[in-house]
Amino acid sequence: MSISVSMRLVSIALLFGCTIQLLAKDHKQAQKAVLPKHVLVGYWQNFVSPDTAVQTLMQVPANYTMVEIAFANPNRPIDGGVSFEIDPQLAKAVPGGYSTARFTEDIKTLHRQGRFVLLSIGGQHRSFALTSDVMVSNFVSSTTALIQRFGFDGIDIDLENVITADNYKYLESALRQLSEQSTKPMITLAPQTNDMLPANPRLDNYMKIAVDLGDAITMVNTQFYNSGTKRGRDGKVYIAGTIDFVTSLTDAMLQYLDPARVGVGFPITPKDRGYLEPEMVNAVLDCLTAGTNCGSYVPVAKYPSLRGAMFWSTNWDAASGNKFGNSTATHLKALAK
């Protein structure tokens, strides 16, 4: 073989190797989540409940950029690990059935649409606390396995009434370990209002986790419902289900959180305390981002980079004719201009 031919083969090999490296790099970059300026988040119910619509994941309107799957199941007995399968009742309720395989294909389809799908852990009936390093290890390994199995973009934490100043460090450790993985899964939080009050001395948990982990947390979507009256940033008491309630409490939280990591959570059913009509939801977003359409409370600053809104749930929205998703998604697109 001549020297020139040898050199040419070496050059081709080097070029081929560089191409592989670039392709691998591009693949990793493609995996990294890049959210639009404003996002509409919706929870999809992996269960059947009265008065809501039965949906497949594919039937969640495209207005919802981020879909949170409610919920993973904690291991029994509780050991920190979680699992996930399509609920049998839901599988039967969907015409033609709804299998785990079909659900997984739906996730791929949403990804092709540029949307994100996360597995939510907790909820009212599936919450548990991490209280040891062993539980943290079980949590990390099981959630990682589920992300890989189904193709989830990450996880959502909706652990209610169990995170305290004594055990929050274990959840923070688990989320930090997940965030440091090479795949960089998305992590969102859905704390109840009580869990995010900066002035509440006993709740050194969700707010501290969000602050400590910084940009490892993709979004914090606080549930501004089912929480009674609260004091806003100005120290005044506001009633749930009003524009002032949401804007004053969000303003208080934004003392410590990057607006680009904050979403405002609303219920879609009037059965939940804190319900607001779609036009009032949009007024809240106007007030926080531009200082317009406020109630009596006016935030101390404008937050144009506020990431968006969250609704519980896409099933309730479908039962209402998708009026919430349609209205708020249109409004968020206008805010982005």
PEBEL-V528329 format. One record per backbone hydrogen bond with DSSP energy under -1.0 kcal/mol. NH is the residue of the N-H (numbers start at 1). CO is the residue of the C=O. E is the energy in kcal/mol with one decimal. If there is no record, write none. Layout:
BEGIN
nh=NH co=CO e=E
nh=NH co=CO e=E
END
This chain:
BEGIN
nh=6 co=2 e=-2.4
nh=7 co=3 e=-2.9
nh=8 co=4 e=-2.1
nh=9 co=5 e=-2.4
nh=10 co=6 e=-2.4
nh=11 co=7 e=-2.4
nh=12 co=8 e=-2.4
nh=13 co=9 e=-2.7
nh=14 co=10 e=-2.7
nh=15 co=11 e=-2.7
nh=16 co=12 e=-2.9
nh=17 co=13 e=-2.5
nh=18 co=14 e=-2.5
nh=19 co=15 e=-2.4
nh=20 co=16 e=-2.3
nh=21 co=17 e=-2.3
nh=22 co=18 e=-2.6
nh=23 co=19 e=-2.7
nh=24 co=20 e=-2.6
nh=25 co=21 e=-2.5
nh=26 co=22 e=-2.9
nh=27 co=23 e=-2.3
nh=28 co=24 e=-2.2
nh=29 co=25 e=-2.5
nh=30 co=26 e=-2.5
nh=31 co=27 e=-1.5
nh=32 co=28 e=-1.1
nh=39 co=307 e=-3.2
nh=41 co=309 e=-2.9
nh=42 co=66 e=-2.4
nh=43 co=311 e=-1.7
nh=44 co=68 e=-3.1
nh=46 co=70 e=-3.2
nh=52 co=49 e=-1.3
nh=53 co=315 e=-1.6
nh=59 co=56 e=-1.1
nh=60 co=57 e=-1.5
nh=64 co=61 e=-1.9
nh=65 co=63 e=-1.0
nh=66 co=40 e=-1.8
nh=67 co=116 e=-3.0
nh=68 co=42 e=-2.7
nh=69 co=118 e=-3.4
nh=70 co=44 e=-2.8
nh=72 co=120 e=-2.6
nh=73 co=83 e=-3.2
nh=75 co=81 e=-2.6
nh=83 co=73 e=-2.6
nh=91 co=87 e=-2.7
nh=92 co=88 e=-1.7
nh=93 co=89 e=-1.8
nh=94 co=90 e=-1.8
nh=97 co=94 e=-2.9
nh=103 co=99 e=-2.3
nh=104 co=100 e=-2.4
nh=105 co=101 e=-2.0
nh=106 co=102 e=-2.0
nh=107 co=103 e=-1.9
nh=108 co=104 e=-1.5
nh=109 co=105 e=-2.0
nh=110 co=106 e=-2.5
nh=111 co=107 e=-2.2
nh=112 co=108 e=-2.0
nh=113 co=109 e=-1.2
nh=114 co=111 e=-1.8
nh=115 co=110 e=-2.6
nh=116 co=65 e=-2.7
nh=118 co=67 e=-2.5
nh=119 co=154 e=-2.1
nh=120 co=69 e=-2.7
nh=121 co=156 e=-2.7
nh=123 co=158 e=-3.0
nh=136 co=132 e=-1.8
nh=137 co=133 e=-2.3
nh=138 co=134 e=-2.2
nh=139 co=135 e=-2.4
nh=140 co=136 e=-2.7
nh=141 co=137 e=-2.4
nh=142 co=138 e=-2.2
nh=143 co=139 e=-2.5
nh=144 co=140 e=-2.2
nh=145 co=141 e=-1.9
nh=146 co=142 e=-2.0
nh=147 co=143 e=-2.3
nh=148 co=144 e=-2.1
nh=149 co=145 e=-2.4
nh=150 co=146 e=-2.5
nh=151 co=147 e=-1.7
nh=153 co=117 e=-3.4
nh=155 co=186 e=-2.1
nh=156 co=119 e=-2.5
nh=157 co=188 e=-2.5
nh=158 co=121 e=-2.9
nh=168 co=164 e=-2.1
nh=170 co=167 e=-1.6
nh=172 co=168 e=-2.6
nh=173 co=169 e=-2.1
nh=174 co=170 e=-2.2
nh=175 co=171 e=-2.6
nh=176 co=172 e=-2.2
nh=177 co=173 e=-2.3
nh=178 co=174 e=-2.0
nh=179 co=175 e=-2.5
nh=180 co=176 e=-1.4
nh=181 co=178 e=-1.5
nh=184 co=181 e=-1.6
nh=186 co=153 e=-2.9
nh=188 co=155 e=-2.1
nh=189 co=219 e=-2.2
nh=190 co=157 e=-2.7
nh=195 co=192 e=-1.0
nh=196 co=193 e=-1.8
nh=197 co=194 e=-1.0
nh=200 co=197 e=-1.6
nh=204 co=202 e=-1.2
nh=207 co=195 e=-1.0
nh=209 co=205 e=-3.2
nh=210 co=206 e=-2.7
nh=211 co=207 e=-2.3
nh=212 co=208 e=-3.3
nh=213 co=209 e=-2.5
nh=216 co=213 e=-2.1
nh=217 co=214 e=-2.0
nh=218 co=187 e=-2.7
nh=220 co=261 e=-2.5
nh=221 co=189 e=-3.3
nh=222 co=263 e=-1.1
nh=223 co=191 e=-2.9
nh=224 co=222 e=-1.0
nh=224 co=265 e=-1.5
nh=225 co=223 e=-1.2
nh=226 co=273 e=-2.9
nh=230 co=238 e=-2.0
nh=232 co=236 e=-2.8
nh=235 co=232 e=-1.8
nh=238 co=230 e=-3.4
nh=246 co=242 e=-1.4
nh=247 co=243 e=-2.6
nh=248 co=244 e=-2.6
nh=249 co=245 e=-1.6
nh=250 co=246 e=-2.4
nh=251 co=247 e=-2.2
nh=252 co=248 e=-1.4
nh=253 co=249 e=-2.0
nh=254 co=250 e=-2.1
nh=255 co=252 e=-1.2
nh=256 co=253 e=-2.0
nh=257 co=253 e=-1.1
nh=261 co=258 e=-2.6
nh=262 co=259 e=-1.8
nh=263 co=220 e=-2.5
nh=264 co=308 e=-2.0
nh=265 co=222 e=-1.9
nh=266 co=310 e=-3.0
nh=268 co=312 e=-2.2
nh=272 co=269 e=-1.9
nh=275 co=272 e=-1.2
nh=280 co=277 e=-1.1
nh=281 co=277 e=-2.0
nh=282 co=278 e=-2.2
nh=283 co=279 e=-1.5
nh=284 co=280 e=-2.1
nh=285 co=281 e=-1.9
nh=286 co=282 e=-2.3
nh=287 co=283 e=-2.7
nh=288 co=284 e=-2.4
nh=289 co=285 e=-2.2
nh=290 co=286 e=-2.8
nh=291 co=287 e=-1.0
nh=292 co=286 e=-1.2
nh=303 co=288 e=-2.9
nh=306 co=303 e=-1.9
nh=307 co=259 e=-1.8
nh=308 co=262 e=-1.2
nh=309 co=39 e=-1.7
nh=310 co=264 e=-2.7
nh=311 co=41 e=-2.5
nh=312 co=266 e=-2.0
nh=314 co=43 e=-2.9
nh=317 co=313 e=-2.2
nh=318 co=314 e=-2.2
nh=319 co=315 e=-1.7
nh=320 co=316 e=-1.0
nh=321 co=318 e=-1.4
nh=322 co=317 e=-3.7
nh=326 co=322 e=-2.2
nh=327 co=323 e=-1.9
nh=328 co=324 e=-2.8
nh=329 co=325 e=-2.2
nh=330 co=326 e=-1.6
nh=331 co=327 e=-1.8
nh=332 co=328 e=-2.7
nh=333 co=329 e=-2.0
nh=334 co=330 e=-1.6
nh=335 co=331 e=-2.0
nh=336 co=332 e=-1.4
END
